[in-house]
Amino acid sequence: MKILDKLIIKDFLKTYFFVVLMLIMIVLVLDFTEKNDAFIRNKVPAKDILVYLGNYGLYLNNLLTPITVFISVIFITSKMAGRTEIVAILSSGTSFVRMLFPFLFSASMIGIVSFLMNGWILPGATAGVTEFKSRWLEDDKFFTQQNIHIKVAPDVYAYISRYYTSGNTGYNFTLEEIREGKLVAKLSADRIVWDTAINSWSAKNWRMRVLHEGGEYYTVGESLDTLLSITPNDFDLPINHHETLKLPALNRQIKVLEERGADNVNFYKIEKYVRFMSPFAAVILTFIGVIVSAKKTRGGSGFQIALGFMLAFVYIILFLLSRTFAEAGTAYPILAVWIPNIVFAATGLVLYKTVPR
């Protein structure tokens, strides 16, 4: 089987790279055609466009991996079945599980490369795509965030009703110190502004309440400099900031957000779970692909390829839905992220037991 193993691995990887290249080229051509008017209108340098297309191509490679792996497996397996090669392999005494080995080995190689790209290469490409769109394609560069809750110290919590990155200004600001479930002190202000001269926040029209056993101490003022463990850089972040961090930086960001009690920490955790989950998709879909296309059919491989497209798109839709539910906080994040792999792994085992080969 060693010679056959090498042949299958070679054909699998060759077909995979060909399918990846074709799909990426088609999408890039469509994307360039759609944005060409904006490129001309904004006089975007050709070098920047090429860099953007390269970064976007890496992003597409990661997005299309389930489809490309599945299509490659079905194409190779159905072609072998059409030439009765699978019948000959099984008739020689080789078990179906043994025949799966080169397919699963190839899928594992793709999965490992996918993990390395997701953890260390793709974040830089995603950041490049985001920066390019923000610089050349987006007219509105002012970002607004609402209802921000941040833990700035062990017992101190800050709240900002609205924050505008254009002026580094937050409105309806409160800073509360809570010990053992009781409010100790509270600072309120109509707005806070980042003072670049002293690199600190300045509270405008502020009110301070300090509670004690005998009552409370209340003061007011027009301006008060405050020291907080947050800066404008913590607010001036792209929506997909979690996708632009390499794996070590993502772990550090999760730790910082957990210490602050930030509301958006789930987005970063889900991104981390996805990066560890995605490589297994290639192996699971390969297992299913070999099973559904190992039987020779009169109509050729057209039906199997169409089935491959359908199942791959079902997987992507299921993945997007489960991720959306996880980000909305309606399910345990790690479980929601793994639902597509769990469902398709169970489907593969059912097919292995029921589909004739």
TIMAR-497331 format. One line per 10 residues: number of its first residue (from 0); their letters; for each residue x, y, z of N, C-alpha, C. Coordinates in steps of 0.1 Angstrom, whole numbers. Layout:
N
NUM) A) X,Y,Z,X,Y,Z,X,Y,Z; ...
END
This chain:
357
0) MKILDKLIIK) 8,-12,0,0,0,0,9,13,0; 22,12,2,30,24,4,30,32,-9; 31,25,-21,31,32,-33,17,38,-36; 6,31,-33,-7,36,-34,-10,48,-25; -4,47,-12,-5,58,-3,1,71,-8; 13,69,-14,19,81,-19,12,87,-31; 6,78,-39,-2,83,-51,-14,91,-46; -21,85,-36,-34,92,-32,-30,105,-25; -20,105,-17,-16,118,-10,-12,128,-20; -4,124,-30,0,133,-41,-12,139,-48
10) DFLKTYFFVV) -21,130,-52,-33,135,-60,-42,143,-51; -44,140,-39,-52,147,-29,-47,162,-28; -34,163,-24,-28,176,-22,-28,184,-35; -25,178,-46,-25,185,-59,-38,190,-62; -49,182,-61,-62,186,-64,-67,197,-54; -63,196,-41,-67,206,-31,-61,219,-35; -48,220,-38,-42,233,-41,-48,239,-54; -51,230,-64,-57,235,-76,-71,241,-73; -79,234,-66,-93,239,-62,-92,252,-55; -83,252,-45,-81,265,-37,-77,276,-46
20) LMLIMIVLVL) -68,274,-54,-63,285,-63,-74,290,-72; -82,281,-78,-92,285,-87,-103,293,-80; -108,288,-69,-118,295,-61,-114,309,-57; -101,309,-52,-96,322,-47,-95,332,-58; -90,327,-70,-88,336,-81,-102,341,-86; -112,333,-86,-125,337,-91,-131,348,-81; -129,346,-68,-135,355,-58,-127,368,-59; -114,368,-61,-105,380,-61,-109,388,-74; -111,381,-85,-115,389,-97,-128,396,-95; -138,389,-89,-151,395,-86,-150,407,-77
30) DFTEKNDAFI) -141,405,-66,-140,415,-56,-133,428,-63; -123,425,-71,-116,436,-78,-125,444,-87; -133,436,-94,-143,442,-104,-153,451,-96; -157,446,-84,-167,454,-76,-161,467,-71; -148,466,-67,-142,478,-60,-134,486,-70; -133,483,-82,-125,490,-92,-128,505,-93; -141,508,-93,-145,522,-93,-139,530,-81; -140,524,-69,-135,530,-57,-120,532,-58; -113,522,-63,-99,523,-65,-95,535,-73; -102,536,-85,-99,547,-94,-103,560,-88
40) RNKVPAKDIL) -114,561,-81,-119,574,-75,-110,578,-64; -105,569,-56,-96,573,-45,-81,573,-48; -78,569,-61,-64,569,-66,-56,560,-57; -60,548,-55,-53,538,-46,-41,533,-54; -29,533,-48,-17,528,-55,-18,514,-58; -12,510,-69,-13,496,-74,-6,487,-64; 4,491,-57,11,483,-48,2,479,-36; -6,489,-31,-15,487,-20,-26,477,-24; -31,478,-37,-41,469,-42,-36,455,-42; -24,453,-47,-18,440,-48,-16,434,-34
50) VYLGNYGLYL) -12,442,-24,-10,437,-10,-24,433,-5; -34,442,-7,-47,439,-2,-53,426,-8; -51,424,-21,-56,411,-28,-48,399,-22; -35,401,-19,-28,389,-13,-33,386,1; -35,396,9,-41,394,22,-55,388,22; -63,393,13,-76,388,11,-77,374,6; -67,371,-2,-66,357,-7,-63,347,5; -54,351,14,-51,343,26,-64,341,34; -71,352,36,-84,351,43,-94,341,37; -95,342,23,-104,333,16,-99,319,17
60) NNLLTPITVF) -86,316,17,-81,303,18,-86,296,31; -86,304,42,-90,299,54,-105,296,54; -113,306,48,-127,305,48,-132,293,39; -125,291,28,-129,281,19,-123,267,21; -115,265,32,-109,252,34,-119,241,35; -130,242,43,-139,230,43,-144,226,29; -147,237,21,-153,234,8,-142,227,-1; -130,233,-1,-119,228,-10,-115,214,-6; -114,211,7,-110,198,12,-121,188,7; -133,191,10,-144,182,7,-145,179,-8
70) ISVIFITSKM) -144,189,-16,-145,188,-31,-133,180,-36; -121,182,-31,-109,175,-35,-111,160,-31; -116,157,-19,-117,143,-15,-127,136,-24; -139,142,-27,-149,136,-35,-144,134,-49; -137,144,-55,-132,143,-68,-122,131,-70; -113,130,-60,-103,119,-61,-109,106,-59; -118,104,-49,-124,91,-45,-134,87,-56; -142,96,-61,-151,92,-72,-144,88,-85; -133,95,-87,-125,91,-99,-119,77,-97; -114,74,-85,-109,60,-83,-120,50,-83
80) AGRTEIVAIL) -132,54,-78,-143,44,-79,-148,42,-93; -147,52,-101,-151,51,-115,-142,42,-123; -130,41,-119,-120,33,-126,-119,19,-119; -128,16,-110,-129,4,-102,-116,2,-94; -108,12,-91,-96,11,-83,-99,7,-69; -110,13,-63,-114,10,-49,-118,-5,-48; -125,-10,-58,-129,-24,-58,-117,-33,-58; -107,-29,-66,-95,-37,-66,-87,-36,-53; -87,-25,-47,-80,-23,-34,-87,-31,-23; -100,-31,-22,-107,-38,-12,-107,-53,-15
90) SSGTSFVRML) -106,-57,-27,-106,-71,-31,-92,-77,-28; -82,-69,-27,-69,-74,-24,-67,-77,-9; -77,-75,-1,-77,-78,13,-74,-66,22; -73,-54,16,-71,-42,23,-84,-37,29; -85,-34,41,-97,-30,48,-100,-15,44; -113,-12,45,-117,2,41,-110,12,51; -109,8,63,-102,17,73,-88,20,69; -81,9,64,-67,11,60,-66,20,47; -76,18,39,-76,26,27,-78,41,30; -85,44,41,-87,58,46,-74,65,50
100) FPFLFSASMI) -64,57,54,-52,63,60,-46,74,51; -43,73,38,-37,84,31,-46,96,30; -59,94,29,-68,105,29,-68,113,42; -69,106,53,-68,112,66,-55,119,69; -44,112,64,-31,118,66,-30,131,59; -35,132,46,-34,144,39,-43,155,45; -55,151,50,-63,160,57,-57,166,70; -50,157,77,-43,161,89,-32,172,86; -25,169,75,-14,179,71,-21,192,68; -32,192,61,-39,205,57,-44,211,70
110) GIVSFLMNGW) -49,203,80,-54,208,93,-43,215,101; -31,209,101,-19,215,108,-15,228,102; -14,228,89,-11,241,82,-21,251,85; -34,247,85,-45,256,87,-44,262,101; -41,254,111,-39,259,125,-28,269,126; -17,266,120,-5,275,120,-9,289,113; -16,288,102,-20,300,95,-30,308,104; -40,301,110,-50,307,118,-44,314,130; -33,308,136,-27,313,148,-17,324,146; -10,324,135,1,333,133,2,341,120
120) ILPGATAGVT) -4,336,110,-2,343,97,-15,350,93; -27,343,94,-39,349,90,-43,362,97; -40,363,111,-43,376,117,-37,388,111; -24,387,107,-18,398,100,-24,401,87; -28,391,80,-35,394,67,-49,400,69; -56,396,80,-69,402,83,-68,416,87; -57,419,95,-55,433,99,-51,441,87; -44,436,77,-41,443,65,-53,446,57; -63,437,56,-75,439,49,-83,450,55; -84,449,69,-92,459,76,-86,473,75
130) EFKSRWLEDD) -73,474,76,-66,487,75,-68,493,61; -67,484,50,-69,489,37,-83,494,34; -93,487,39,-107,491,37,-110,504,45; -104,505,57,-106,517,65,-99,529,59; -88,527,52,-80,539,46,-86,543,33; -90,533,25,-93,537,11,-108,535,7; -115,527,14,-129,523,9,-140,528,18; -137,531,31,-148,536,40,-148,551,41; -159,557,38,-160,571,40,-161,576,54; -169,568,62,-171,571,76,-161,565,85
140) KFFTQQNIHI) -152,573,90,-141,567,99,-143,571,113; -155,574,117,-158,578,131,-166,566,137; -161,561,148,-167,549,154,-173,553,168; -185,548,170,-192,551,183,-195,537,190; -192,537,203,-195,526,211,-205,530,222; -214,521,226,-224,524,236,-224,514,247; -228,519,259,-230,510,271,-217,502,274; -206,509,277,-193,502,279,-192,500,294; -189,488,298,-186,484,312,-172,479,313; -164,485,322,-150,481,323,-146,480,338
150) KVAPDVYAYI) -139,470,342,-134,469,355,-120,474,355; -117,486,361,-105,493,360,-95,490,372; -100,483,382,-92,480,394,-100,468,401; -94,462,411,-100,451,417,-114,453,422; -117,465,428,-130,469,433,-136,481,426; -131,485,415,-135,497,408,-141,494,394; -153,500,391,-159,497,379,-163,510,372; -161,511,359,-164,523,351,-175,519,341; -183,530,338,-193,528,328,-194,541,320; -195,539,307,-197,550,297,-209,547,288
160) SRYYTSGNTG) -218,557,288,-230,555,280,-227,555,265; -219,565,261,-216,566,246,-201,571,246; -194,565,236,-180,569,234,-177,572,220; -172,583,216,-169,587,203,-154,588,201; -149,579,192,-134,578,190,-129,591,183; -138,598,175,-134,609,168,-128,620,177; -134,621,189,-129,632,198,-124,626,211; -123,613,212,-119,607,224,-127,612,236; -140,611,234,-149,617,244,-160,607,248; -162,605,261,-173,596,265,-183,604,273
170) YNFTLEEIRE) -196,600,272,-207,607,279,-213,598,289; -219,605,300,-226,598,311,-217,588,317; -206,593,323,-195,585,329,-198,583,343; -196,571,348,-196,568,362,-184,559,366; -179,561,378,-168,553,383,-172,549,398; -174,536,400,-179,532,413,-169,523,420; -168,524,433,-159,516,441,-169,507,450; -168,494,448,-177,485,455,-169,475,463; -172,474,476,-165,465,484,-175,456,492; -173,443,491,-182,433,497,-196,436,494
180) GKLVAKLSAD) -199,439,481,-212,442,477,-219,455,480; -211,464,487,-216,477,491,-209,488,484; -217,498,480,-211,510,473,-203,518,483; -191,521,480,-182,529,489,-181,543,484; -179,545,471,-177,558,465,-182,558,450; -186,569,446,-191,570,432,-188,584,426; -181,583,414,-178,595,407,-187,596,394; -195,606,392,-203,608,380,-199,620,373; -200,620,360,-196,631,351,-204,631,339; -207,643,334,-215,644,321,-207,638,310
190) RIVWDTAINS) -193,640,310,-185,635,300,-171,634,305; -163,626,298,-148,625,301,-141,627,288; -130,634,288,-122,637,276,-108,633,278; -101,627,268,-87,623,269,-79,636,267; -71,639,277,-62,651,276,-48,647,271; -45,650,259,-32,646,253,-20,652,260; -22,664,266,-11,671,272,-5,663,284; -14,657,292,-10,650,304,-13,635,303; -18,630,291,-21,616,289,-29,610,300; -40,617,303,-50,612,313,-64,617,310
200) WSAKNWRMRV) -74,611,317,-88,615,314,-91,627,323; -100,636,317,-105,647,325,-120,646,325; -126,646,337,-140,645,339,-146,659,340; -157,661,332,-163,674,331,-177,674,338; -179,685,346,-192,686,354,-194,673,362; -184,671,371,-184,659,379,-191,661,392; -195,649,398,-201,648,411,-195,636,419; -191,638,431,-184,628,439,-192,625,451; -195,612,453,-202,608,466,-193,598,473; -189,600,485,-182,591,493,-190,587,505
210) LHEGGEYYTV) -194,574,506,-203,569,517,-195,564,529; -200,568,541,-194,563,553,-205,560,563; -201,555,575,-211,551,585,-220,563,589; -214,575,590,-222,586,595,-230,593,584; -229,589,571,-237,595,561,-229,595,548; -227,606,541,-220,607,529,-213,620,527; -202,620,519,-195,633,516,-197,636,502; -203,647,498,-207,650,485,-200,663,480; -193,662,468,-187,674,462,-190,674,447; -188,686,442,-191,688,427,-180,697,422
220) GESLDTLLSI) -178,697,409,-168,706,402,-170,706,387; -162,714,381,-163,715,366,-153,706,359; -141,704,365,-131,696,358,-123,689,368; -120,676,365,-112,668,375,-104,658,367; -91,658,369,-82,648,362,-83,635,369; -85,624,362,-86,611,368,-76,601,361; -71,592,369,-62,582,364,-69,569,363; -71,564,350,-77,551,348,-68,542,340; -70,529,342,-61,519,335,-65,517,321; -72,526,315,-76,525,301,-72,537,293
230) TPNDFDLPIN) -70,536,280,-66,547,272,-75,547,259; -75,557,251,-83,557,239,-80,545,230; -68,540,231,-65,528,222,-73,516,225; -79,516,238,-88,505,241,-101,506,235; -105,518,230,-118,520,224,-116,521,208; -105,526,203,-103,528,189,-99,515,182; -108,505,183,-104,492,178,-114,488,167; -110,481,157,-119,476,146,-129,466,152; -140,465,145,-150,455,150,-144,441,150; -136,437,141,-130,424,140,-116,423,147
240) HHETLKLPAL) -114,431,157,-101,432,164,-96,418,168; -106,410,173,-102,396,178,-97,388,167; -100,390,154,-95,383,143,-81,387,138; -77,399,143,-64,404,139,-53,401,148; -55,394,159,-45,391,169,-39,377,167; -26,376,168,-20,363,167,-23,355,180; -22,342,180,-26,334,191,-21,338,205; -8,341,206,-2,346,219,-9,359,223; -10,368,214,-16,381,217,-31,380,220; -37,370,214,-52,368,217,-53,363,231
250) NRQIKVLEER) -44,354,236,-45,349,249,-43,360,259; -33,369,256,-31,380,266,-43,390,266; -49,392,254,-60,401,254,-72,395,262; -74,382,261,-85,376,269,-82,378,284; -70,376,288,-67,378,302,-69,392,307; -65,402,299,-68,416,302,-83,419,303; -90,414,293,-105,417,293,-112,410,305; -107,398,308,-113,391,320,-110,399,333; -98,404,334,-95,412,346,-103,425,347; -107,430,335,-115,442,335,-130,439,336
260) GADNVNFYKI) -134,427,334,-148,424,334,-155,429,321; -148,430,310,-153,436,298,-164,427,292; -174,434,286,-185,427,280,-182,419,268; -172,423,260,-169,417,247,-158,406,248; -155,401,260,-145,391,261,-149,378,254; -162,375,253,-167,363,246,-163,363,232; -162,374,225,-158,374,211,-144,369,210; -135,373,219,-121,368,218,-120,354,222; -128,349,232,-127,335,235,-132,326,224; -143,331,218,-149,323,206,-139,322,195
270) EKYVRFMSPF) -132,333,192,-121,333,182,-110,323,185; -107,322,198,-96,312,202,-102,298,200; -114,296,204,-120,282,203,-120,278,188; -124,288,179,-125,285,165,-112,281,159; -101,288,163,-88,284,158,-84,270,161; -88,265,173,-84,252,177,-94,241,171; -106,246,167,-116,237,162,-115,235,147; -112,245,140,-112,245,125,-103,234,119; -91,231,124,-83,221,117,-90,207,117; -98,204,127,-105,191,128,-115,190,117
280) AAVILTFIGV) -120,201,112,-131,201,101,-125,194,89; -113,196,85,-107,190,73,-107,174,75; -104,169,86,-103,155,89,-117,149,88; -127,155,95,-141,150,95,-147,150,82; -145,161,74,-151,162,61,-145,152,51; -132,150,53,-125,140,45,-131,126,47; -133,123,60,-139,110,63,-152,108,57; -161,118,57,-174,117,51,-173,117,36; -164,125,30,-162,125,16,-158,112,10; -149,105,16,-145,92,11,-157,82,12
290) IVSAKKTRGG) -165,82,22,-176,73,24,-186,75,13; -190,87,11,-202,90,2,-198,88,-13; -185,88,-16,-181,88,-30,-173,75,-34; -172,65,-24,-164,54,-27,-171,43,-35; -184,45,-37,-192,35,-45,-193,40,-60; -190,31,-69,-191,34,-83,-205,36,-87; -208,47,-95,-222,49,-100,-221,51,-115; -233,48,-121,-233,49,-136,-233,63,-141; -238,72,-133,-238,86,-138,-225,93,-136; -214,87,-132,-201,93,-130,-200,100,-117
300) SGFQIALGFM) -191,110,-116,-188,117,-104,-196,130,-102; -204,133,-111,-211,146,-111,-220,147,-98; -227,136,-95,-236,137,-83,-228,138,-71; -217,131,-70,-209,131,-57,-203,145,-55; -198,152,-66,-193,165,-65,-204,175,-61; -216,174,-67,-227,182,-62,-230,180,-48; -230,167,-44,-233,164,-30,-222,170,-21; -210,170,-25,-199,176,-18,-200,190,-16; -204,198,-26,-207,212,-25,-218,214,-15; -229,207,-16,-240,209,-7,-236,206,8
310) LAFVYIILFL) -230,195,11,-226,192,24,-216,203,30; -206,207,21,-197,217,26,-203,230,29; -213,234,21,-220,247,24,-229,245,36; -235,233,38,-243,231,51,-234,232,63; -221,227,62,-212,228,73,-209,242,76; -206,250,66,-203,265,68,-215,272,74; -227,269,69,-239,276,74,-241,272,89; -239,259,92,-241,255,106,-230,261,115; -218,263,109,-207,269,117,-210,284,120; -215,291,110,-218,305,111,-230,307,121
320) LSRTFAEAGT) -240,298,120,-251,299,130,-247,297,144; -239,286,146,-234,283,160,-225,294,165; -217,300,157,-208,311,162,-217,323,165; -227,326,157,-236,337,160,-243,335,174; -248,323,176,-254,320,189,-245,321,201; -232,317,198,-222,318,209,-219,332,212; -218,341,202,-214,355,204,-226,362,210; -238,357,208,-250,364,214,-252,360,228; -244,350,233,-244,346,247,-256,336,250; -261,330,239,-273,321,241,-268,306,243
330) AYPILAVWIP) -256,304,243,-251,290,245,-237,291,251; -232,279,256,-218,278,261,-209,280,249; -200,290,249,-192,293,237,-185,281,231; -178,274,239,-170,263,234,-178,252,228; -190,249,234,-199,239,229,-205,244,216; -209,256,215,-216,261,203,-206,261,191; -193,264,194,-183,264,183,-181,250,178; -181,240,187,-178,226,183,-191,219,178; -202,225,178,-214,218,173,-213,213,159; -208,221,149,-207,216,135,-198,204,134
340) NIVFAATGLV) -187,203,141,-178,192,141,-185,180,148; -192,182,159,-198,171,166,-209,165,157; -217,174,150,-228,169,142,-223,161,130; -213,167,123,-207,160,111,-199,148,115; -193,147,126,-186,135,131,-196,124,133; -207,127,139,-218,117,142,-224,113,128; -226,122,119,-231,119,106,-221,110,99; -208,112,100,-198,104,93,-199,89,99; -200,88,112,-201,75,118,-214,67,113; -225,74,112,-237,68,107,-236,64,93
350) LYKTVPR) -230,72,85,-227,69,71,-218,57,69; -208,56,78,-198,45,77,-205,32,80; -215,33,89,-222,20,93,-233,16,83; -239,26,76,-250,23,67,-248,24,52; -239,32,48,-237,33,33,-229,21,28; -234,14,18,-227,3,12,-215,8,4; -204,0,5,-192,4,-2,-187,-8,-11
END
